[in-house]
Amino acid sequence: GIVLGVSDRLILKLKNPQNLKEYLLEFDLKIERSLSENIYLLQVSDKKLTLEISNRLSEKEDVEYAHPDFIKQRKKR
């Protein structure tokens, strides 16, 4: 019964941030902000590709995790 949506942002955690610039260029991403050490909130150029890009990033050896910044519908209590 939970409704989730996908935004044009994703969360990426790298084991080593050396390849961040390469991934930004490869997937046409922009850094929205750094959330903590080696964790980034990134903006995707095309919202329709958010899930695909996060999946492809997850396959990279130096990526600890990558997932969309999901939008959850709030319930009133």
N, CA, C and O atoms as a GROMACS GRO file, in nm:
protein
  308
    1GLY      N    1   0.078  -0.119   0.000
    1GLY     CA    2   0.000   0.000   0.000
    1GLY      C    3   0.084   0.127   0.000
    1GLY      O    4   0.029   0.236   0.021
    2ILE      N    5   0.215   0.118  -0.023
    2ILE     CA    6   0.301   0.236  -0.024
    2ILE      C    7   0.324   0.279  -0.169
    2ILE      O    8   0.357   0.196  -0.254
    3VAL      N    9   0.309   0.407  -0.196
    3VAL     CA   10   0.333   0.462  -0.328
    3VAL      C   11   0.472   0.525  -0.330
    3VAL      O   12   0.501   0.613  -0.249
    4LEU      N   13   0.557   0.479  -0.422
    4LEU     CA   14   0.692   0.534  -0.438
    4LEU      C   15   0.706   0.594  -0.576
    4LEU      O   16   0.649   0.545  -0.674
    5GLY      N   17   0.784   0.699  -0.584
    5GLY     CA   18   0.816   0.760  -0.712
    5GLY      C   19   0.966   0.778  -0.721
    5GLY      O   20   1.037   0.768  -0.621
    6VAL      N   21   1.013   0.804  -0.840
    6VAL     CA   22   1.156   0.825  -0.863
    6VAL      C   23   1.176   0.968  -0.909
    6VAL      O   24   1.108   1.016  -1.000
    7SER      N   25   1.270   1.036  -0.845
    7SER     CA   26   1.301   1.173  -0.883
    7SER      C   27   1.414   1.174  -0.986
    7SER      O   28   1.453   1.069  -1.038
    8ASP      N   29   1.466   1.291  -1.014
    8ASP     CA   30   1.579   1.302  -1.106
    8ASP      C   31   1.711   1.304  -1.030
    8ASP      O   32   1.812   1.354  -1.079
    9ARG      N   33   1.709   1.247  -0.909
    9ARG     CA   34   1.830   1.245  -0.826
    9ARG      C   35   1.861   1.103  -0.783
    9ARG      O   36   1.772   1.018  -0.774
   10LEU      N   37   1.988   1.078  -0.757
   10LEU     CA   38   2.028   0.950  -0.703
   10LEU      C   39   2.137   0.970  -0.598
   10LEU      O   40   2.205   1.073  -0.596
   11ILE      N   41   2.151   0.870  -0.513
   11ILE     CA   42   2.249   0.874  -0.406
   11ILE      C   43   2.358   0.773  -0.439
   11ILE      O   44   2.329   0.657  -0.469
   12LEU      N   45   2.481   0.818  -0.432
   12LEU     CA   46   2.595   0.736  -0.471
   12LEU      C   47   2.697   0.735  -0.358
   12LEU      O   48   2.734   0.840  -0.306
   13LYS      N   49   2.742   0.614  -0.321
   13LYS     CA   50   2.852   0.602  -0.225
   13LYS      C   51   2.966   0.527  -0.293
   13LYS      O   52   2.949   0.416  -0.343
   14LEU      N   53   3.081   0.591  -0.294
   14LEU     CA   54   3.199   0.534  -0.356
   14LEU      C   55   3.295   0.482  -0.250
   14LEU      O   56   3.308   0.540  -0.142
   15LYS      N   57   3.362   0.372  -0.281
   15LYS     CA   58   3.466   0.321  -0.192
   15LYS      C   59   3.586   0.415  -0.197
   15LYS      O   60   3.654   0.437  -0.097
   16ASN      N   61   3.609   0.470  -0.315
   16ASN     CA   62   3.718   0.565  -0.336
   16ASN      C   63   3.670   0.667  -0.439
   16ASN      O   64   3.633   0.629  -0.550
   17PRO      N   65   3.668   0.795  -0.406
   17PRO     CA   66   3.609   0.896  -0.495
   17PRO      C   67   3.691   0.932  -0.620
   17PRO      O   68   3.658   1.027  -0.690
   18GLN      N   69   3.797   0.858  -0.647
   18GLN     CA   70   3.882   0.890  -0.763
   18GLN      C   71   3.806   0.891  -0.895
   18GLN      O   72   3.836   0.972  -0.982
   19ASN      N   73   3.710   0.804  -0.911
   19ASN     CA   74   3.639   0.791  -1.038
   19ASN      C   75   3.513   0.876  -1.048
   19ASN      O   76   3.439   0.865  -1.146
   20LEU      N   77   3.488   0.960  -0.950
   20LEU     CA   78   3.365   1.040  -0.951
   20LEU      C   79   3.353   1.124  -1.077
   20LEU      O   80   3.248   1.124  -1.141
   21LYS      N   81   3.458   1.195  -1.114
   21LYS     CA   82   3.452   1.281  -1.234
   21LYS      C   83   3.422   1.200  -1.359
   21LYS      O   84   3.347   1.244  -1.446
   22GLU      N   85   3.481   1.082  -1.368
   22GLU     CA   86   3.457   0.994  -1.482
   22GLU      C   87   3.309   0.956  -1.490
   22GLU      O   88   3.251   0.957  -1.599
   23TYR      N   89   3.248   0.921  -1.377
   23TYR     CA   90   3.107   0.883  -1.375
   23TYR      C   91   3.016   1.001  -1.406
   23TYR      O   92   2.913   0.984  -1.471
   24LEU      N   93   3.054   1.119  -1.360
   24LEU     CA   94   2.975   1.238  -1.391
   24LEU      C   95   2.968   1.261  -1.541
   24LEU      O   96   2.862   1.294  -1.595
   25LEU      N   97   3.081   1.243  -1.608
   25LEU     CA   98   3.085   1.260  -1.753
   25LEU      C   99   3.015   1.146  -1.827
   25LEU      O  100   2.938   1.168  -1.920
   26GLU      N  101   3.043   1.023  -1.784
   26GLU     CA  102   2.988   0.905  -1.851
   26GLU      C  103   2.835   0.903  -1.850
   26GLU      O  104   2.772   0.865  -1.949
   27PHE      N  105   2.775   0.945  -1.737
   27PHE     CA  106   2.630   0.936  -1.722
   27PHE      C  107   2.560   1.072  -1.724
   27PHE      O  108   2.441   1.080  -1.696
   28ASP      N  109   2.634   1.178  -1.757
   28ASP     CA  110   2.579   1.314  -1.763
   28ASP      C  111   2.510   1.352  -1.632
   28ASP      O  112   2.393   1.388  -1.629
   29LEU      N  113   2.588   1.342  -1.523
   29LEU     CA  114   2.538   1.372  -1.388
   29LEU      C  115   2.598   1.501  -1.336
   29LEU      O  116   2.704   1.545  -1.381
   30LYS      N  117   2.528   1.561  -1.241
   30LYS     CA  118   2.579   1.680  -1.173
   30LYS      C  119   2.573   1.655  -1.023
   30LYS      O  120   2.479   1.592  -0.974
   31ILE      N  121   2.672   1.705  -0.951
   31ILE     CA  122   2.671   1.693  -0.806
   31ILE      C  123   2.576   1.799  -0.750
   31ILE      O  124   2.597   1.918  -0.770
   32GLU      N  125   2.472   1.754  -0.681
   32GLU     CA  126   2.383   1.848  -0.615
   32GLU      C  127   2.444   1.889  -0.481
   32GLU      O  128   2.446   2.007  -0.445
   33ARG      N  129   2.494   1.788  -0.408
   33ARG     CA  130   2.569   1.817  -0.285
   33ARG      C  131   2.633   1.689  -0.233
   33ARG      O  132   2.595   1.578  -0.271
   34SER      N  133   2.730   1.708  -0.148
   34SER     CA  134   2.795   1.596  -0.079
   34SER      C  135   2.718   1.573   0.050
   34SER      O  136   2.698   1.666   0.128
   35LEU      N  137   2.676   1.448   0.074
   35LEU     CA  138   2.600   1.417   0.194
   35LEU      C  139   2.690   1.383   0.311
   35LEU      O  140   2.659   1.414   0.426
   36SER      N  141   2.801   1.319   0.283
   36SER     CA  142   2.905   1.291   0.381
   36SER      C  143   3.026   1.239   0.303
   36SER      O  144   3.028   1.246   0.180
   37GLU      N  145   3.124   1.188   0.374
   37GLU     CA  146   3.246   1.143   0.306
   37GLU      C  147   3.214   1.033   0.206
   37GLU      O  148   3.164   0.927   0.242
   38ASN      N  149   3.244   1.058   0.080
   38ASN     CA  150   3.225   0.965  -0.032
   38ASN      C  151   3.079   0.932  -0.064
   38ASN      O  152   3.053   0.837  -0.137
   39ILE      N  153   2.984   1.009  -0.011
   39ILE     CA  154   2.843   0.991  -0.043
   39ILE      C  155   2.792   1.120  -0.107
   39ILE      O  156   2.808   1.229  -0.052
   40TYR      N  157   2.730   1.104  -0.225
   40TYR     CA  158   2.690   1.221  -0.304
   40TYR      C  159   2.544   1.211  -0.347
   40TYR      O  160   2.494   1.103  -0.377
   41LEU      N  161   2.479   1.325  -0.349
   41LEU     CA  162   2.347   1.338  -0.408
   41LEU      C  163   2.370   1.395  -0.547
   41LEU      O  164   2.419   1.507  -0.563
   42LEU      N  165   2.335   1.317  -0.648
   42LEU     CA  166   2.362   1.355  -0.786
   42LEU      C  167   2.232   1.379  -0.861
   42LEU      O  168   2.130   1.317  -0.832
   43GLN      N  169   2.238   1.471  -0.957
   43GLN     CA  170   2.122   1.500  -1.040
   43GLN      C  171   2.143   1.438  -1.178
   43GLN      O  172   2.248   1.454  -1.239
   44VAL      N  173   2.039   1.369  -1.225
   44VAL     CA  174   2.040   1.303  -1.355
   44VAL      C  175   1.981   1.400  -1.457
   44VAL      O  176   1.885   1.471  -1.426
   45SER      N  177   2.036   1.403  -1.577
   45SER     CA  178   1.987   1.496  -1.679
   45SER      C  179   1.847   1.460  -1.730
   45SER      O  180   1.770   1.548  -1.767
   46ASP      N  181   1.814   1.329  -1.731
   46ASP     CA  182   1.683   1.284  -1.777
   46ASP      C  183   1.621   1.194  -1.671
   46ASP      O  184   1.672   1.085  -1.644
   47LYS      N  185   1.513   1.238  -1.611
   47LYS     CA  186   1.447   1.166  -1.501
   47LYS      C  187   1.414   1.021  -1.538
   47LYS      O  188   1.416   0.933  -1.452
   48LYS      N  189   1.383   0.996  -1.664
   48LYS     CA  190   1.347   0.861  -1.707
   48LYS      C  191   1.463   0.763  -1.696
   48LYS      O  192   1.443   0.642  -1.697
   49LEU      N  193   1.585   0.815  -1.686
   49LEU     CA  194   1.704   0.729  -1.681
   49LEU      C  195   1.758   0.708  -1.539
   49LEU      O  196   1.859   0.640  -1.522
   50THR      N  197   1.694   0.765  -1.439
   50THR     CA  198   1.745   0.758  -1.302
   50THR      C  199   1.767   0.614  -1.256
   50THR      O  200   1.875   0.582  -1.206
   51LEU      N  201   1.669   0.529  -1.273
   51LEU     CA  202   1.680   0.390  -1.229
   51LEU      C  203   1.787   0.314  -1.307
   51LEU      O  204   1.866   0.240  -1.249
   52GLU      N  205   1.789   0.333  -1.438
   52GLU     CA  206   1.888   0.266  -1.522
   52GLU      C  207   2.031   0.308  -1.485
   52GLU      O  208   2.120   0.224  -1.474
   53ILE      N  209   2.052   0.438  -1.465
   53ILE     CA  210   2.185   0.488  -1.431
   53ILE      C  211   2.228   0.436  -1.294
   53ILE      O  212   2.343   0.396  -1.276
   54SER      N  213   2.136   0.437  -1.197
   54SER     CA  214   2.174   0.387  -1.064
   54SER      C  215   2.209   0.238  -1.071
   54SER      O  216   2.300   0.193  -1.002
   55ASN      N  217   2.137   0.162  -1.152
   55ASN     CA  218   2.170   0.020  -1.170
   55ASN      C  219   2.307   0.001  -1.235
   55ASN      O  220   2.385  -0.083  -1.192
   56ARG      N  221   2.336   0.079  -1.336
   56ARG     CA  222   2.466   0.068  -1.404
   56ARG      C  223   2.580   0.111  -1.313
   56ARG      O  224   2.688   0.052  -1.317
   57LEU      N  225   2.558   0.214  -1.232
   57LEU     CA  226   2.660   0.256  -1.136
   57LEU      C  227   2.684   0.147  -1.032
   57LEU      O  228   2.798   0.124  -0.991
   58SER      N  229   2.578   0.080  -0.988
   58SER     CA  230   2.590  -0.027  -0.888
   58SER      C  231   2.680  -0.140  -0.936
   58SER      O  232   2.739  -0.211  -0.854
   59GLU      N  233   2.690  -0.157  -1.066
   59GLU     CA  234   2.773  -0.264  -1.122
   59GLU      C  235   2.922  -0.229  -1.122
   59GLU      O  236   3.006  -0.317  -1.144
   60LYS      N  237   2.955  -0.104  -1.098
   60LYS     CA  238   3.095  -0.061  -1.097
   60LYS      C  239   3.164  -0.114  -0.972
   60LYS      O  240   3.106  -0.117  -0.863
   61GLU      N  241   3.287  -0.156  -0.988
   61GLU     CA  242   3.362  -0.220  -0.879
   61GLU      C  243   3.385  -0.128  -0.760
   61GLU      O  244   3.384  -0.174  -0.646
   62ASP      N  245   3.407  -0.001  -0.783
   62ASP     CA  246   3.438   0.091  -0.674
   62ASP      C  247   3.314   0.162  -0.616
   62ASP      O  248   3.327   0.254  -0.534
   63VAL      N  249   3.195   0.119  -0.657
   63VAL     CA  250   3.071   0.178  -0.605
   63VAL      C  251   3.018   0.088  -0.494
   63VAL      O  252   2.990  -0.031  -0.515
   64GLU      N  253   3.004   0.146  -0.375
   64GLU     CA  254   2.948   0.069  -0.263
   64GLU      C  255   2.797   0.054  -0.281
   64GLU      O  256   2.742  -0.056  -0.264
   65TYR      N  257   2.728   0.165  -0.316
   65TYR     CA  258   2.587   0.156  -0.353
   65TYR      C  259   2.548   0.278  -0.435
   65TYR      O  260   2.610   0.384  -0.428
   66ALA      N  261   2.443   0.260  -0.513
   66ALA     CA  262   2.383   0.368  -0.592
   66ALA      C  263   2.234   0.336  -0.601
   66ALA      O  264   2.196   0.226  -0.641
   67HIS      N  265   2.151   0.432  -0.565
   67HIS     CA  266   2.007   0.410  -0.574
   67HIS      C  267   1.936   0.543  -0.596
   67HIS      O  268   1.988   0.648  -0.557
   68PRO      N  269   1.818   0.538  -0.657
   68PRO     CA  270   1.742   0.662  -0.677
   68PRO      C  271   1.704   0.723  -0.544
   68PRO      O  272   1.691   0.654  -0.443
   69ASP      N  273   1.686   0.853  -0.544
   69ASP     CA  274   1.634   0.924  -0.427
   69ASP      C  275   1.482   0.912  -0.437
   69ASP      O  276   1.415   0.998  -0.493
   70PHE      N  277   1.430   0.802  -0.381
   70PHE     CA  278   1.288   0.771  -0.394
   70PHE      C  279   1.200   0.875  -0.326
   70PHE      O  280   1.239   0.935  -0.225
   71ILE      N  281   1.082   0.895  -0.382
   71ILE     CA  282   0.980   0.985  -0.326
   71ILE      C  283   0.870   0.896  -0.271
   71ILE      O  284   0.813   0.814  -0.342
   72LYS      N  285   0.840   0.912  -0.144
   72LYS     CA  286   0.737   0.831  -0.079
   72LYS      C  287   0.618   0.919  -0.045
   72LYS      O  288   0.634   1.029   0.010
   73GLN      N  289   0.499   0.870  -0.078
   73GLN     CA  290   0.378   0.944  -0.046
   73GLN      C  291   0.354   0.940   0.104
   73GLN      O  292   0.359   0.833   0.166
   74ARG      N  293   0.330   1.056   0.162
   74ARG     CA  294   0.304   1.064   0.306
   74ARG      C  295   0.160   1.030   0.336
   74ARG      O  296   0.068   1.065   0.263
   75LYS      N  297   0.144   0.959   0.448
   75LYS     CA  298   0.009   0.929   0.495
   75LYS      C  299  -0.023   1.018   0.613
   75LYS      O  300   0.062   1.042   0.699
   76LYS      N  301  -0.145   1.067   0.618
   76LYS     CA  302  -0.191   1.145   0.732
   76LYS      C  303  -0.236   1.049   0.840
   76LYS      O  304  -0.299   0.946   0.814
   77ARG      N  305  -0.202   1.084   0.962
   77ARG     CA  306  -0.242   0.997   1.076
   77ARG      C  307  -0.365   1.047   1.141
   77ARG      O  308  -0.413   0.988   1.237
   0.00000   0.00000   0.00000
